[in-house]
Amino acid sequence: MHVIAQLGSPSQWLILIAICLVIFGAKRLPDIARSLGKSLAAFKKAKRDFEQELLQADKEEADKKSDAASEDK
């Protein structure tokens, strides 16, 4: 856990970048970063859509309960 808390230090970022350069090469890194960005954007969109669906379902359920309560009176 202690290592994760210190991941933000500049020396660790430089080491991480150097390892990525060695593994993937300088030519593939922009493509990988672009793909990662698109994936992250798609994930955020799916999360936002899912949250909106949940809110809509809750609203519809509340409307049904209020309609049922008003019919009982």
Residue frames as a rotation matrix with the C-alpha (Angstrom) as fourth column:
MET 1
0.568 0.823 0.000 0.00
0.823 -0.568 0.000 0.00
0.000 0.000 -1.000 0.00
HIS 2
0.363 -0.524 -0.770 2.88
0.242 -0.745 0.622 2.33
-0.900 -0.412 -0.144 0.77
VAL 3
-0.675 -0.640 0.366 4.21
0.482 -0.007 0.876 1.98
-0.558 0.768 0.314 -2.80
ILE 4
-0.085 0.734 0.673 0.86
0.963 -0.112 0.244 2.99
0.254 0.669 -0.698 -4.31
ALA 5
0.728 0.381 -0.570 0.77
0.577 -0.789 0.210 6.15
-0.370 -0.483 -0.794 -2.20
GLN 6
0.093 -0.803 -0.589 4.16
-0.034 -0.594 0.804 7.22
-0.995 -0.055 -0.082 -3.58
LEU 7
0.057 -0.049 0.997 3.41
0.879 0.477 -0.027 6.50
-0.474 0.878 0.070 -7.24
GLY 8
0.878 0.437 0.197 3.10
0.478 -0.765 -0.432 10.20
-0.038 0.473 -0.880 -7.97
SER 9
0.379 -0.792 -0.480 6.76
0.023 -0.510 0.860 11.08
-0.925 -0.337 -0.175 -7.49
PRO 10
0.640 -0.112 -0.760 8.56
-0.721 -0.428 -0.545 12.34
-0.264 0.897 -0.355 -10.63
SER 11
-0.469 -0.883 -0.036 11.32
-0.849 0.438 0.296 9.73
-0.245 0.169 -0.955 -10.47
GLN 12
-0.453 0.371 0.811 8.79
0.084 0.923 -0.375 6.91
-0.888 -0.102 -0.449 -10.51
TRP 13
0.677 0.705 -0.210 7.00
-0.103 -0.192 -0.976 8.43
-0.728 0.683 -0.057 -13.49
LEU 14
0.243 -0.681 -0.691 10.29
-0.960 -0.269 -0.073 8.65
-0.137 0.681 -0.719 -15.38
ILE 15
-0.733 -0.491 0.471 11.04
-0.470 0.866 0.171 5.02
-0.492 -0.096 -0.865 -14.63
LEU 16
0.001 0.837 0.546 7.54
0.212 0.534 -0.818 4.01
-0.977 0.116 -0.177 -15.75
ILE 17
0.745 0.236 -0.624 7.89
-0.475 -0.468 -0.745 5.96
-0.468 0.851 -0.237 -18.99
ALA 18
-0.215 -0.915 -0.340 11.30
-0.963 0.142 0.227 4.43
-0.159 0.377 -0.913 -19.66
ILE 19
-0.641 0.040 0.767 9.93
-0.096 0.987 -0.132 0.93
-0.762 -0.158 -0.628 -19.14
CYS 20
0.461 0.879 0.122 7.03
0.124 0.072 -0.990 1.65
-0.879 0.471 -0.076 -21.51
LEU 21
0.488 -0.364 -0.793 9.46
-0.831 -0.471 -0.296 2.94
-0.266 0.804 -0.533 -24.13
VAL 22
-0.617 -0.779 0.111 11.55
-0.725 0.618 0.303 -0.21
-0.305 0.106 -0.946 -23.87
ILE 23
-0.463 0.495 0.735 8.55
0.155 0.862 -0.482 -2.54
-0.872 -0.109 -0.476 -24.00
PHE 24
0.467 0.836 0.287 6.45
0.483 0.031 -0.875 -0.88
-0.741 0.547 -0.390 -26.70
GLY 25
-0.421 -0.658 0.624 8.85
0.901 -0.225 0.370 1.38
-0.103 0.718 0.688 -28.57
ALA 26
-0.713 0.046 -0.700 8.54
0.112 -0.977 -0.179 5.08
-0.693 -0.206 0.691 -29.30
LYS 27
-0.915 0.347 -0.207 6.47
-0.300 -0.240 0.923 4.58
0.271 0.906 0.324 -32.47
ARG 28
-0.411 0.797 -0.443 3.67
0.478 0.602 0.639 2.62
0.776 0.051 -0.629 -30.77
LEU 29
-0.742 0.082 -0.665 3.27
0.639 -0.210 -0.740 4.73
-0.201 -0.974 0.104 -27.63
PRO 30
-0.830 0.493 -0.259 1.09
-0.506 -0.862 -0.019 7.44
-0.233 0.115 0.966 -29.27
ASP 31
-0.403 0.699 -0.591 -1.19
-0.410 0.439 0.799 4.76
0.818 0.564 0.109 -30.70
ILE 32
-0.461 0.182 -0.869 -1.44
0.684 0.696 -0.217 3.04
0.565 -0.694 -0.446 -27.33
ALA 33
-0.875 0.113 -0.472 -2.17
0.281 -0.674 -0.683 6.34
-0.395 -0.730 0.557 -25.57
ARG 34
-0.704 0.648 -0.293 -4.83
-0.691 -0.526 0.496 7.22
0.167 0.551 0.817 -28.16
SER 35
-0.308 0.579 -0.755 -6.49
0.004 0.795 0.607 3.82
0.951 0.184 -0.247 -27.77
LEU 36
-0.628 0.020 -0.778 -6.39
0.758 0.243 -0.605 4.13
0.177 -0.970 -0.168 -24.01
GLY 37
-0.918 0.280 -0.282 -7.98
-0.178 -0.924 -0.339 7.59
-0.355 -0.261 0.898 -24.20
LYS 38
-0.483 0.771 -0.415 -10.76
-0.660 -0.010 0.751 6.34
0.575 0.636 0.514 -26.47
SER 39
-0.344 0.323 -0.882 -11.39
0.431 0.888 0.158 3.38
0.834 -0.326 -0.445 -24.19
LEU 40
-0.811 -0.007 -0.585 -11.55
0.559 -0.304 -0.772 5.64
-0.173 -0.953 0.250 -21.16
ALA 41
-0.812 0.541 -0.219 -13.99
-0.572 -0.813 0.111 7.97
-0.118 0.215 0.969 -22.93
ALA 42
-0.325 0.704 -0.632 -16.20
-0.347 0.533 0.772 5.03
0.880 0.470 0.071 -23.93
PHE 43
-0.507 0.089 -0.857 -16.15
0.705 0.616 -0.353 3.73
0.496 -0.783 -0.375 -20.36
LYS 44
-0.914 0.153 -0.375 -17.14
0.141 -0.747 -0.650 7.14
-0.380 -0.647 0.661 -18.97
LYS 45
-0.621 0.721 -0.307 -19.97
-0.730 -0.389 0.562 7.40
0.285 0.573 0.768 -21.51
ALA 46
-0.278 0.505 -0.817 -21.26
0.108 0.862 0.496 3.93
0.955 0.049 -0.294 -20.61
LYS 47
-0.704 -0.034 -0.709 -21.09
0.704 0.099 -0.704 4.80
0.094 -0.995 -0.046 -16.91
ARG 48
-0.895 0.374 -0.243 -22.99
-0.312 -0.915 -0.258 8.06
-0.318 -0.155 0.935 -17.47
ASP 49
-0.434 0.759 -0.485 -25.65
-0.614 0.145 0.776 6.27
0.659 0.634 0.403 -19.56
PHE 50
-0.391 0.242 -0.888 -26.05
0.499 0.867 0.017 3.58
0.774 -0.436 -0.459 -16.92
GLU 51
-0.859 0.048 -0.510 -26.47
0.447 -0.419 -0.791 6.17
-0.251 -0.907 0.338 -14.17
GLN 52
-0.752 0.615 -0.236 -29.09
-0.658 -0.722 0.216 7.99
-0.038 0.318 0.947 -16.25
GLU 53
-0.339 0.622 -0.706 -30.96
-0.200 0.685 0.700 4.71
0.919 0.379 -0.107 -16.77
LEU 54
-0.571 0.074 -0.818 -30.96
0.738 0.483 -0.472 4.05
0.360 -0.872 -0.330 -13.03
LEU 55
-0.907 0.233 -0.350 -32.24
0.000 -0.832 -0.555 7.55
-0.421 -0.503 0.755 -12.29
GLN 56
-0.576 0.722 -0.383 -34.96
-0.726 -0.236 0.646 7.18
0.376 0.651 0.660 -14.92
ALA 57
-0.337 0.433 -0.836 -36.01
0.238 0.898 0.370 3.80
0.911 -0.074 -0.406 -13.49
ASP 58
-0.754 0.032 -0.656 -36.15
0.654 -0.068 -0.754 5.26
-0.069 -0.997 0.030 -9.97
LYS 59
-0.854 0.447 -0.265 -38.23
-0.436 -0.894 -0.105 8.17
-0.283 0.026 0.959 -11.21
GLU 60
-0.414 0.723 -0.554 -40.66
-0.521 0.311 0.795 5.85
0.747 0.618 0.248 -13.02
GLU 61
-0.446 0.205 -0.871 -40.98
0.602 0.789 -0.123 3.66
0.662 -0.580 -0.475 -9.92
ALA 62
-0.866 0.120 -0.486 -41.68
0.339 -0.574 -0.745 6.71
-0.368 -0.810 0.457 -7.74
ASP 63
-0.716 0.636 -0.289 -44.29
-0.693 -0.595 0.407 7.91
0.087 0.492 0.866 -10.24
LYS 64
-0.340 0.591 -0.731 -46.01
-0.062 0.762 0.645 4.51
0.938 0.265 -0.222 -10.18
LYS 65
-0.603 0.077 -0.794 -46.05
0.765 0.339 -0.548 4.49
0.227 -0.938 -0.263 -6.37
SER 66
-0.888 0.281 -0.365 -47.49
-0.082 -0.876 -0.476 8.01
-0.453 -0.392 0.800 -6.22
ASP 67
-0.557 0.718 -0.417 -50.14
-0.674 -0.097 0.733 7.09
0.486 0.689 0.538 -8.83
ALA 68
-0.348 0.400 -0.848 -51.08
0.364 0.891 0.270 3.97
0.864 -0.215 -0.455 -6.88
ALA 69
-0.761 0.027 -0.649 -51.28
0.633 -0.189 -0.750 5.95
-0.143 -0.982 0.127 -3.63
SER 70
-0.830 0.478 -0.288 -53.51
-0.483 -0.874 -0.058 8.60
-0.279 0.091 0.956 -5.21
GLU 71
-0.434 0.687 -0.583 -55.83
-0.429 0.412 0.804 5.92
0.793 0.599 0.116 -6.66
ASP 72
-0.550 0.175 -0.816 -56.24
0.631 0.728 -0.269 4.30
0.547 -0.663 -0.511 -3.24
LYS 73
-0.907 0.168 -0.385 -57.58
0.190 -0.654 -0.733 7.52
-0.375 -0.738 0.561 -1.72
